[in-house]
Amino acid sequence: MSAKSNEHSSHDDKLPIRMLHDRVLVRQDATEGERRSGGGILIPATAAVGRRLAWADVVAVGQNVRTVEPGDRVLYDPEDRAEVEVRGTAYVLMRERDLHAVAADRFEGSEDSTGLYL
């Protein structure tokens, strides 16, 4: 298997699926609902906000995906998503081109990279 395996980063068992082509499977952050602003103000889940992008962890990638690997954190539009449940866990399925940014440990220490691509 290549470095882009389809293993879940926090489980030893493999996902019972294999991603195809340019598809990316991500697990959403569990920060749905209330959140805090940078100044510490509690923002309720019912507060109306503009279009807000979300972060997620990549758990599997297709063979044609070139810019992300399992374990990376990616920024995506949660309104433009397809959800799927695998073994009781909810995931989001998208194309690589629908990702807005990637943040990964492998970018740290790289002289020509900030670690975040927008």
TINUNU-561090 format. One record per atom (N, C-alpha, C, O): y negated, x negated, z; residue in one letter. Coordinates in pm, whole numbers, plus 50000, padded with zeros to 5 digits. Atoms other than C-alpha are relative to their C-alpha. Layout:
REM residues N
YXZA
...
//
This chain:
REM residues 118
501184991850000M
500005000050000M
498764991350000M
498784980450057M
501255007650005S
496454988149934S
499275001150133S
499715007950225S
500834999449879A
493734982950195A
499465013950022A
499085017350135A
500494986349988K
492645018650125K
501175009350029K
501525017749945K
498874991549965S
495535034950305S
499535013850041S
498355015850069S
500344986349963N
495635071850385N
500335002850145N
500655014250179N
499714997949859E
496185066550757E
498755004450073E
497644999850045E
501084995349913H
494055084551010H
499674988550093H
500584982450149H
500395011949925S
492065057951197S
500365000750147S
500484990250210S
499704999349857S
492905071051545S
501415004950030S
501755006950147S
498624995749980H
496505082251494H
500944990449930H
500574984349829H
499025008750061D
499635062451416D
500745006949886D
501275000349797D
499294992750104D
501125089951199D
499145001549877D
497915002149885D
500724998550127K
500205093650833K
499665014549976K
500375023650020K
500334986550045L
498445123750692L
501065004049898L
501524995649821L
498954995750091P
500945144650497P
499505002549858P
500145009749781P
500554998350135I
498765142850185I
499534986649948I
499334977150024I
500565012050065R
497565116649938R
498815004549918R
498925013649836R
501204996550072M
494055118349805M
500114995349856M
500714984949828M
499955003350142L
493635117949427L
498624996649947L
497605001150000L
501195003250079H
491045103349191H
498834995350085H
498954985450157H
501225004249929D
487525101449342D
499745008350124D
498605009550168D
500164991349883R
488155124149640R
499964991950130R
500624981650144R
500155006149869V
487175115049996V
500245010850103V
499675021750093V
499734990749891L
488515132450308L
499344994550124L
499594983250164L
500735004449882V
486255130750614V
500215009650116V
500505021550096V
499954991749879R
486375143350972R
498595000850054R
497954990650081R
501374997849952Q
483105158551090Q
499844995550144Q
500794995650222Q
500335002749861D
481395147451406D
500045013250075D
499745023750017D
499904987949918A
481895172451687A
498665003450063A
498635009150173A
501334997649943T
478135175051742T
499405013049953T
498185014749956T
500514986950040E
477855210451611E
499495006950126E
500105005750233E
500534992849884G
475735231551842G
498784993250056G
497974987849981G
501175005749936E
473205219352092E
499944984949978E
500984978349970E
500195014450014R
471755184552047R
498684996350066R
497895005050102R
501245004849937R
468965163252193R
499174992549897R
499704985349812R
500915007450087S
465915150152012S
499874985750053S
500384982550160S
500235013849957G
464885113652031G
499234999250130G
499384989650205G
500784999649877G
462495123152311G
500725006650116G
500165007650225G
499224994049893G
465235140352512G
499905015150010G
500445021050103G
500144985549998I
464325176352430I
501295006449951I
501825002549847I
498784993050038L
467345199652417L
499685010049889L
498815018649905L
500204991050114I
467545217452079I
501215009249993I
502325004449970I
498854990850002P
469735248952088P
500625001149861P
499974998249760P
499274998750125A
472335255351820A
499395010449908A
499565009849786A
500584989250080T
470435286251706T
498644996449940T
498085004349864T
501315004150052A
467235266851627A
500094997849849A
501024991349800A
500035001650145A
466325268551259A
499474986249966A
498414982150014A
500435013250048V
466095234451094V
500075000049849V
500765008249789V
499945001550145G
465505223950738G
501354994549959G
502284993650040G
498755005650051R
468205209250524R
500304987250075R
499544977550067R
499645011149915R
469955185150757R
501334994049955R
502335001149943R
498775006850038L
472515159350648L
500814996850126L
500264996650236L
499125002449886A
475495151250872A
500824987449977A
501074983349864A
499145011850005W
477605120650955W
501455004250022W
501725013950093W
498574997449983A
481405120250933A
500764986949984A
500234977149930A
499135011750012D
484285095250952D
500975002049885D
501615012449875D
499074999450113V
486305087850638V
501424997650054V
501664988050126V
498625001649957V
490035092850699V
500954997149885V
502044991749907V
499155002850115A
491455090450345A
499154999849874A
498145006949865A
500725000950127V
490295081249994V
500994999849885V
502144995549900V
499205000450122G
491635085249642G
499994986149938G
499204977549978G
499865013350059Q
492645055849424Q
498794995549918Q
498644983549894Q
501185003650079N
489405056849220N
498724998850083N
497654996750026N
501175001449912V
487055055449521V
499714985150017V
500614977350051V
500325014349997R
485185022249517R
499084995950114R
499074984250151R
501035004249905T
482445023149782T
500295002750146T
499604997450233T
499684997249859V
484055036750099V
501484997650025V
502304998049934V
498625002149955E
487225029850296E
500235008450124E
499285012350192E
499734993049875P
488995048150577P
499404992350118P
499514980150127P
500665006149885G
487105041750899G
498494999049985G
497794997450084G
501445000350023D
483645041350738D
499365012950049D
500035023250059D
500784987949968R
480925065750849R
499145002949880R
498494994049825R
500754996150119V
479305085050568V
499055011550031V
499295019450122V
501004989549988L
476295107850533L
500185009549883L
500275005149768L
499774990050104Y
476775140250341Y
499265012850034Y
498765014550145Y
500654987149982D
475305174950295D
501055010150046D
501935013649967D
498984990849950P
477305199150515P
499995013749932P
500955021349945P
500034987350072E
476195228850303E
500794999349870E
501155009649813E
499315002150126D
477935214149999D
501374993850028D
501594982050000D
498725005649956R
481495210250126R
501155009849978R
500945021849963R
498774992150005A
485065222450098A
500824995850122A
501174984150137A
499265003149879E
486935224650427E
501505002349980E
501915011149904E
498554998750003V
490685220250474V
500534996650139V
499984988150208V
499385002849870E
492915220750782E
501344993349976E
502174998349900E
498755007550010V
495725195150814V
500494997450141V
499804991050220V
499405001749866R
498005195851119R
499055004350111R
498954997650214R
500874994449897G
495495216851311G
498644993450013G
497864997150101G
501295006749996T
492535193751243T
499215003749876T
499745003449765T
500854996350113A
489615204651024A
499404987549937A
498914978750007A
500565011150077Y
488505180450751Y
499095005749891Y
499135017749861Y
500844996450113V
485945181250471V
500454991649881V
500614979449893V
499595006750122L
486995172650116L
498834999749904L
498195010049881L
501125001250094M
484405159549869M
500264988949900M
501194981049915M
499955010950097R
483875137149571R
499164988450052R
498224990450128R
500745011849957E
482635101849624E
498525001149965E
497674996850042E
501404998950044R
479445109749430R
499175009450088R
497955009150081R
500714990949911D
478555136649690D
499594993550132D
498944999950215D
500405007349880L
478125110249963L
498624994349979L
498304989549870L
501375004950009H
474535100050037H
499844985850053H
498954978650007H
500125013449940A
475085068450246A
501324996450066A
502155005050096A
498825004849929V
477755046950407V
499564989450100V
498744980850069V
500235010149896A
477645027050731A
501364995250045A
502205003350086A
498695005449967A
480555003850803A
499874986650069A
498914979250046A
500005012749929D
481404974451029D
500084988249903D
499554977549933D
499845011350093R
482274953150725R
498674995449942R
498614984549884R
501315003950050F
478564952650631F
499254991250100F
498284984650062F
500695008049899E
477554935650958E
500154985249968E
501224980749928E
499975014350024G
476664899150919G
499834996449854G
499734984649821G
500225002650142S
476244902650545S
498534996949979S
497685004850019S
501385004350015E
473084883950448E
499205008849905E
497995010449923E
500734992350100D
472204906150152D
500125015050021D
499775022749931D
499784985849980S
473014939650308S
499455004450134S
499534997250234S
500504994249876T
471414961850568T
501105007550074T
500925011150190T
498924992449938G
474734979550637G
499905014849974G
500805022450011G
500194985850027L
473355012950522L
499445001349860L
498364996349830L
500444998250137Y
473085022950159Y
499485014149983Y
500185023650015Y
500584986950027L
470795051650066L
499695001349854L
499195011849811L
//
